[in-house]
Amino acid sequence: MIVLSCESSTLLGSVAIFNDSKLLAYKESLRQGSHADRLNLFIDEVLKEANLQLSDIDLFVTGIGPGSFTGIRISLNTIKTFAYCYNKPVFAINSLENLAWQCPEKSKSIVTMLNAYKNMVYIATYKKENDRLITLKEPEVVRVQNLNDYITENVTVVGDGFTTYSKYFDSKLMTLISRDLAPEDDPKAFAAQYFVFQLTLKPIHWASLLPLYLRASEAEENLKGIKFQALS
């Protein structure tokens, strides 16, 4: 089975092509402008490197967030369009699971933390056992000020939420956090290898593909009275 995977939930955008579990081609880049400027170019490049056409793809995969609202839509709409045009199934991967899978199995419980902006993080907790990813805490949004209530034991932390906000973490919280086994802090398209080929989850129809938005839009939050809280 030939798989095309795209991920653009954070500042790093990436594209990968697999033939069964073998990675054929991979491209990534930190965003200089919009992911829309690079994603289609990367898709063209990996297809050429793998000597394939879009019509050869059996399964289209996209990250669905949480992450940048705009970034999520770029990958999701690209993959949805391809799946519609070629009448192929799609597979959705949440970016917090993607990050957790990149951590070594010998790490502690894995807290994946992505910048949700306005002093909040998208966060979830996982553990890897016997080459499987186990969800300990489902994805949610947590204010940076409340992370001491979320992290109460020794964990490995990965994600740009840490690199963005760690300077505001108090000493007690930092003693519980390990970064020794943390990989790079962005979800990447090559993680689709695990989710597609090692899990028993089934692909879905393109029309059922939806983003994972854990936060409302800024306008909706303002209407609900959800306000920015400054960090000291």
C-alpha positions as CSV (number, residue, x, y, z in Angstrom):
1,M,0.0,0.0,0.0
2,I,1.4,3.4,-1.0
3,V,0.7,6.2,1.5
4,L,1.1,10.0,1.2
5,S,1.2,11.8,4.6
6,C,1.1,15.5,5.3
7,E,1.5,17.4,8.6
8,S,1.3,21.2,9.1
9,S,-0.2,21.7,12.5
10,T,2.8,23.7,13.8
11,L,5.6,25.9,12.3
12,L,7.2,22.8,10.8
13,G,5.5,21.4,7.7
14,S,6.4,18.0,6.3
15,V,5.4,15.4,3.7
16,A,6.2,11.7,3.5
17,I,5.6,8.8,1.1
18,F,5.6,5.2,2.2
19,N,5.3,1.9,0.4
20,D,4.0,-0.4,3.0
21,S,6.2,0.4,6.0
22,K,9.2,1.6,3.9
23,L,9.8,5.3,3.8
24,L,10.4,6.3,0.1
25,A,10.8,10.1,0.4
26,Y,10.5,12.8,3.1
27,K,10.6,16.6,3.1
28,E,10.3,19.1,5.9
29,S,10.8,22.8,6.5
30,L,10.2,25.4,9.2
31,R,7.6,27.8,7.9
32,Q,9.0,31.1,6.5
33,G,5.6,32.2,5.2
34,S,2.4,30.1,4.9
35,H,2.5,26.3,4.7
36,A,0.4,26.8,1.6
37,D,3.6,28.0,-0.2
38,R,5.6,24.9,0.6
39,L,3.2,21.9,1.0
40,N,2.3,21.4,-2.6
41,L,5.9,21.9,-3.6
42,F,7.0,19.2,-1.1
43,I,4.3,16.9,-2.4
44,D,5.6,17.3,-5.9
45,E,9.2,16.7,-4.8
46,V,8.5,13.5,-2.8
47,L,6.4,12.1,-5.7
48,K,9.2,12.7,-8.1
49,E,11.8,11.2,-5.7
50,A,9.6,8.1,-5.3
51,N,8.9,8.0,-9.0
52,L,5.1,8.0,-8.4
53,Q,2.0,10.0,-9.4
54,L,-0.8,11.1,-7.2
55,S,-3.0,8.5,-8.9
56,D,-0.6,5.8,-7.5
57,I,-1.5,6.7,-3.9
58,D,-3.7,4.2,-2.1
59,L,-4.2,6.1,1.2
60,F,-3.9,9.8,2.0
61,V,-3.0,10.8,5.6
62,T,-3.1,14.2,7.3
63,G,-2.5,15.6,10.7
64,I,-5.7,17.1,12.2
65,G,-4.2,19.1,15.1
66,P,-4.5,20.4,17.6
67,G,-2.3,23.3,16.6
68,S,-2.4,26.3,14.3
69,F,-5.9,26.7,13.0
70,T,-4.6,27.8,9.6
71,G,-1.9,25.2,9.5
72,I,-4.3,22.4,10.2
73,R,-6.6,23.5,7.4
74,I,-3.9,23.6,4.8
75,S,-2.9,19.9,5.3
76,L,-6.4,18.7,5.9
77,N,-7.9,20.5,2.9
78,T,-5.1,19.3,0.6
79,I,-5.5,15.7,1.6
80,K,-9.3,15.9,1.5
81,T,-9.1,17.3,-2.1
82,F,-6.7,14.5,-3.2
83,A,-8.9,11.8,-1.6
84,Y,-12.0,13.3,-3.3
85,C,-10.4,13.6,-6.7
86,Y,-9.0,10.0,-6.7
87,N,-11.7,8.4,-4.7
88,K,-9.3,7.1,-2.0
89,P,-9.6,6.7,1.7
90,V,-8.0,9.0,4.3
91,F,-6.4,8.5,7.7
92,A,-6.4,11.2,10.4
93,I,-3.6,11.6,13.1
94,N,-3.7,14.0,16.0
95,S,-0.5,16.0,16.4
96,L,-0.1,15.2,20.1
97,E,-0.1,11.4,19.5
98,N,2.3,12.1,16.6
99,L,4.7,13.8,19.0
100,A,4.4,11.1,21.6
101,W,5.3,8.3,19.1
102,Q,8.6,10.0,18.3
103,C,9.8,9.5,21.9
104,P,11.8,6.4,22.8
105,E,9.9,3.6,24.5
106,K,12.1,3.7,27.5
107,S,11.0,7.2,28.4
108,K,8.7,8.0,31.3
109,S,5.1,8.9,30.8
110,I,5.2,11.3,27.8
111,V,3.5,14.7,28.1
112,T,3.0,16.3,24.6
113,M,2.6,20.0,24.8
114,L,1.9,22.3,21.9
115,N,1.6,26.1,21.9
116,A,-2.1,27.1,21.9
117,Y,-1.2,30.8,22.2
118,K,-2.7,33.3,24.6
119,N,-0.6,31.5,27.4
120,M,-2.3,28.2,26.9
121,V,-1.1,24.8,25.6
122,Y,-2.6,21.8,23.9
123,I,-1.6,18.9,26.1
124,A,-2.0,15.1,26.5
125,T,-0.2,12.3,28.3
126,Y,0.9,9.0,26.7
127,K,3.0,5.9,27.5
128,K,4.8,3.6,25.1
129,E,4.7,-0.1,26.0
130,N,5.6,-3.1,23.7
131,D,5.8,-0.9,20.7
132,R,2.3,0.5,21.3
133,L,1.1,4.0,22.3
134,I,-1.3,4.2,25.3
135,T,-3.3,7.3,26.0
136,L,-3.2,8.2,29.7
137,K,-4.8,11.6,29.5
138,E,-6.9,12.7,26.4
139,P,-6.0,16.0,24.6
140,E,-7.2,19.2,26.2
141,V,-6.3,22.9,26.6
142,V,-4.5,24.0,29.8
143,R,-3.4,27.4,30.9
144,V,0.3,27.7,31.5
145,Q,-0.5,28.9,35.0
146,N,-2.3,25.6,35.7
147,L,0.4,23.2,34.6
148,N,1.4,22.4,38.2
149,D,-2.0,20.8,38.6
150,Y,-1.6,18.8,35.4
151,I,2.0,17.5,35.8
152,T,2.3,15.9,39.2
153,E,4.9,13.1,38.6
154,N,8.2,12.7,36.7
155,V,7.5,12.8,32.9
156,T,9.2,13.4,29.6
157,V,7.9,16.6,28.0
158,V,8.0,17.2,24.2
159,G,6.6,19.9,22.1
160,D,6.9,23.6,21.3
161,G,4.6,24.4,24.2
162,F,7.6,23.6,26.4
163,T,10.1,25.7,24.4
164,T,7.7,28.6,24.3
165,Y,6.7,28.7,27.9
166,S,9.3,26.9,30.0
167,K,10.8,30.1,31.2
168,Y,7.6,30.7,33.2
169,F,7.6,27.2,34.9
170,D,8.5,27.3,38.6
171,S,11.3,25.2,40.0
172,K,9.0,22.5,41.4
173,L,7.5,21.9,38.0
174,M,10.9,21.8,36.3
175,T,12.1,19.1,38.7
176,L,9.4,16.8,37.4
177,I,10.2,17.4,33.7
178,S,12.8,15.5,31.7
179,R,13.9,16.5,28.2
180,D,16.8,14.0,27.8
181,L,14.8,11.6,25.6
182,A,12.7,14.2,23.9
183,P,13.0,14.3,20.1
184,E,12.4,17.4,18.1
185,D,9.4,19.4,19.2
186,D,7.1,19.2,16.1
187,P,4.8,16.5,14.8
188,K,6.1,15.1,11.5
189,A,4.6,13.3,8.6
190,F,6.9,10.3,8.9
191,A,5.1,9.2,12.1
192,A,2.2,8.0,9.9
193,Q,4.3,4.9,9.5
194,Y,3.3,3.8,13.0
195,F,-0.4,4.9,12.9
196,V,-1.1,3.4,9.5
197,F,0.9,0.1,9.5
198,Q,1.0,-0.9,13.2
199,L,-2.5,-0.1,14.4
200,T,-5.8,-1.7,13.5
201,L,-7.7,1.5,13.0
202,K,-9.6,1.8,9.8
203,P,-9.3,4.6,7.2
204,I,-12.3,6.9,6.8
205,H,-14.1,8.5,3.9
206,W,-12.8,12.0,2.9
207,A,-16.2,13.6,3.8
208,S,-15.7,12.5,7.4
209,L,-12.4,14.2,7.8
210,L,-12.5,16.9,10.5
211,P,-10.0,19.0,12.3
212,L,-9.3,18.6,16.0
213,Y,-10.0,22.1,17.3
214,L,-9.7,22.1,21.1
215,R,-10.1,25.9,21.3
216,A,-12.8,28.0,19.8
217,S,-11.9,30.9,17.5
218,E,-10.7,34.1,19.2
219,A,-14.1,35.8,18.3
220,E,-16.0,32.9,20.0
221,E,-13.8,33.0,23.0
222,N,-14.3,36.8,23.4
223,L,-18.1,36.2,23.2
224,K,-17.8,33.6,26.0
225,G,-15.7,35.9,28.1
226,I,-12.6,33.7,27.9
227,K,-9.8,36.3,28.4
228,F,-6.1,36.3,28.0
229,Q,-4.2,35.9,31.3
230,A,-0.8,37.4,31.4
231,L,2.2,35.4,32.8
232,S,4.4,37.0,35.4
